[in-house]
Amino acid sequence: MKKINAKKIATWIIVPLMAAIFILDIATVVIANNHCRRFTFSKESFDYSSGDDRIHFLNTANSDSILIESNGMFALIDAGEGNNNPRRKTEYKGYENEVVEYIKKVCKKDSGAYLDFILGTHCHYDHIGSFETLISDPGISIGKAYFKVFNPEIAKEYEVERWKIGETYNEIINALNVKSVPVISDLPEEPFEFGDFTLQFYNTVTPESLAGKGENAASIGVKVTKGDKNAFLAADITKSTGLEELLADEIGDVDILKVGHHGYFGSSSSSFLEKLSPEVAIVTNQLGKVYPNVKWNLTMKAKVPFFATYDNNGIIITIDDSGEFIFTNDIH
């Protein structure tokens, strides 16, 4: 009898709670759509009529692959999830072929495609899983690669043992060595020029205090600046690892935020959004997978319109010479 009563009580609590979350989620999406009317999207034509200072957020489902393009220079920040994620037990779709083909289409040079540099923000497969295929492709050349040395003391045990993130890192470094691509593990802390952009890396050295917090704590953020406009690409920076609090003041105000950790729980806290005060946010995921609390913080607290790469089939933001943002989608 006690067991039956306990089940009933749990049901009475859980069902209304789930219903409330569902209703709030719908409400935030409706309000978010209203915020989004402030921005107009057009289909990408690759005619470069608004200039070539662009940030390409590729559609790689719920993974990161971001191409920075400026004045004929190209850098790839993460490469999306590939086809052989060790933590996946069932068949799924990876995006390594789509990323490779996109790079060949956009980053053209005389002898094929060329990337001035690549950056792996951290060793989770949904960020760096496609790099080995991309690096090994004979039609793509790479100037240099930025990868912090993998530190298993930062990661959680299951990330090392079951997710095999150290092995993923080693496979990528081996592929870079085979093609004689210089690997830079001591990342620059100071801003540097990249075409018409200025780039700056954050969390170039993971604080020892974050040991055991998980590989997301090693995430490298990238700030992209042109004139008085800037974007922050937050990789998997979250409140739950402590990185948001550590980096927020250093990052400062931004115009565009690539939401950390695909909009999952633990990212985009209200305090982080308040300090960065972005004008618009991009989520590398599909809208339905963004956690309700993240939608709430973006929509109800920060009042930031956000767009999902999956639902837009990729997004490009071009910063023209007047500092205006031009948004295009359907980029593949």
N, C-alpha and C positions, 0 to 999 in steps of 0.2 A: 504493500500500500504506500509506504513512504517513497519507494522508488518511482511508482506511478505518479504520485503527487509532485515529486521533484521534476519529472519529465514535463508535466503540465505547466509547472511554474516556469521552467526554462523556455518552453514554447511561448507562453504568454509574454515573456520578456524579449525573446529573440525575434519573433515574428513582427511585433510592432516596431522594434528597433530597425530591422531590415527594411520595413515599409517606409519608415521615416527617412532612412538614408536614401532609398530609391527616389522618394518624392523630392528631397533636397537636391539630389543629383540632377534630376530633370529640371528643377527650377534654376540651378546654376547654369546649365547648358542653354536654357532659354535666354537668361540674362546675358550670358557670354555671347550668344549670337547677336544680341542687340549691340553690345560693345563692338563686335567685329564689323559692324556696318560702317565704322569710321574708316575702314581700309578697303580699297578696291583691288581685286586681283584680275589680272589678264593672263591668258594662256601664253606660256613662254614660246618665243619664235626664234631665239638665238640670233637675232639680227643686230644686237648690241646697240640699238638706237639710243639707249639711255646711258651708254658707257660700259666699261669693262671692270668696274670695281664692284665685285659681286660676292655674295656668300650663298653657296648652293647647299641646301639641306636636302639630301637625297632621301627618297622613300625606300627605306630598308626595314619596313615594318616597325617593330619596337626595338630598334638598334640605331647606333649613331654612325653616320658617314657624312662628313661636312667638307666641301671643297671651297677653299678661299682662292679667289681669282682677283688679280689686280695688275693692270698694265702689262699683260702678257706673262705674268708669273702665276704659278699654281702651287698650292699646298693642300694636302689631304689630311684632315684631322679625323682619325679613326677611319675604318673601312667597312663597318657593318658586320653583321653576323654571316659567317660562312655556312657551309653545308655539313660540317662535321663537329658540331658542338658536343664535347664529352658529357655534358650534363643532360643532354636530350636523349631519352630512352626510346622515343618513337620517331617515325619519319616526319620531317618538317621541311619547310622551304627556307633555304638560305638565299643570300643576295650577292654572293661573290661575283657571279657572271654579270649581273646588272651593274655593279660598281665598276668592274673592269671595262665594260663596254661604254659606260658613261665617261670614264676618264679618257678613253681613246677618242671619243667623239668631241670632247670639249678641250682637252689639253694638248692640242695638236702642235707638233713641231715638224721640222723637215724630215727627220728620220723616224717619226712615229709620235707617240705621246710622251710628254715629259712633265714630271713633278719636281719642282725645285726642292721641296722637302715633304716628308710624311711625319706625322706625329701620332704615336699611340698614347692615348691619355692615361690608360691603366690596362691591366692584363685580363679583363673580363672578355670572354669570347664574343659577346654581342657588340664589342667595340673594335676589337682587333682581329676577329676571326677570319676575315677575308684578306688580310694583308699578305699572307703567304702566297696565295694564288696571284694577287696583284703584282707582288714583287717578282715572282717567277715568270711572269708573262714577258715574252721576248719583245712585244710591241710597246712596252712601257719602260722608260728610263727614269731613274730617281737620283737627284743630286745628293741628298743626305737624309738620314733618318734620326729623329729624336725619340729615344726610348730610355726612360729611367730604368736602372737595373732593378729587376724584380726582387722584392724583399719579402720572403715568406713570413717574416715576423709581423708584418703589417696585416697580412691576410688572416682569415679565419681557417681553421684546420680543414673544414669541409671544402673550402675553395681550392686548397692545395691537393687534398687527397681525392676528392670526388669530381671536382670541376676541372682538375688538371691545368690550372692557369699557368703554373710554372713551365709545363711542357709546351703550352701554346706560345709563351714568350720565347722559349728556346728555339722552337721551329721557325719563328719569324726572324730571330737574330741569325740563325744558320742560313736562311734564304737570302738575307741581306749580305752576309759574308760571301756566299757563292757568287753573287753579282758584284762584289767589291763596292758595295754602297757604304760610305762612312756612317758609322753608328755613333751618335753623340749622346752619352748618358749623363753628362753634366750640362743640364739645360741652362740656357742663358736666363738670368734673372732680370736684366735690364730690357727695356723696350728696344725693338729693332725695326728697321724699315723693310717693307715688303711691297714693292711697287708703290702705289699711292697710299697704301695702308701703313699704319704702325701696329706691330703685334707685340703683345706681352704675355708671357707665360706666368701662371700662378701655381703655387704649391710645387715648385721645382724640386724641393727637398721635403719629403714627408716628415713631419715632426715625430720624434720618438714617442711623444705622449699619445700618439694615435695607434701605437702598436696593438694588434689584436682587434682593431675596430673593423677590419675587413678591407678588401682590395679597393673598394670605393674611396677609402681614405687616402689612397695614393693618387686620386684623380687630378689631372692637370687641367686647369681652366685656361682659356685663351681669350684675351681682350683684343678686339679688332677696332682700330680707330681711323677715321678719316675726317680731318678738320675737327669740328666740335661734335661729331656724331660717332657713336661707338656701339659695339655689340659685345656681349659676354657669352662665351660658349662654355657652359657649366659642366660638361662631361657628366660624371655621376656624383658631383658634389652635393652633399646632403647635410641636413641638420643632425641626423642620427649618427653620423661619423664625427661630428664636431667641426667639419670644414667650413660650413656656412658661417658660423660664428667667428672662426679664425680669419676668414678672408674678406668678409663683407665690407669692413671699413677700408681695407686696402683697395678693393675693386672700385668702390664709389658708385656714383650715378651712371646708369647706362640707358641707352635708348631701346636696345633690343636684347632680350634675354633668351638664350637657348636653355630651356628649363632643365635642371639637373635630374638625372636618373629617370628619364622618360616620363616624368610626372607620377612616379610611384610614391608610395608612402615614405615619409622622411625627407622629401625634397620640398624646396620652395616654401619655407616657413614664412609666416606673416612678417616676422622681424627682418628676415633676409630680403624679402620683396620691398619692405619699407625703406631699407637702406639703399637698395639699388634703384628703386623707383623706375622700372622700365616702362616704356611707352607701349611696347607690344612684346608678346612672348611666342616662341616657337617650341612645340613639343615633338620630339622624335618618337612618335608612337601613333596609335589610332585613338581617336577621341574616346571611344568606349572603354579603353584600358587606362585612361588617366584616373587616378584615385580621386574619390569625391572630396577629400580634404584639400587636395591640391587645387582642384577646380574652385572650391570655395575660397581658398586664400587668394587665388588669382582674380576671381570674379567679384566676390563680395567684399573682400578687404582691400586689395590693391586696385581693383577695378581695371585690370589689365586684360585687353583682348588677347586670346591665344588661339593659335592655329596648329593643327596636327598635320605632320608630314604625310602620314598614310592616307588621310582623307582628302588631301590635296594632290596626291601623287607627286610629292616633292614640292619644295618651295625655293624660289630664288629671291633674295633681297638685293637690289642694286642701289648703291648710293651714288647719285649723280653729282656733278660738279657743284651744284648749288646746295648740296647737303640734303636733298629730298630722297625719301625712300620710294622705290618702285617695286611692287610686289607682283611676282608672276608664279604660276603653278603649272601642273601637268608637264613636268620638265623632262620626262624620259622620251 
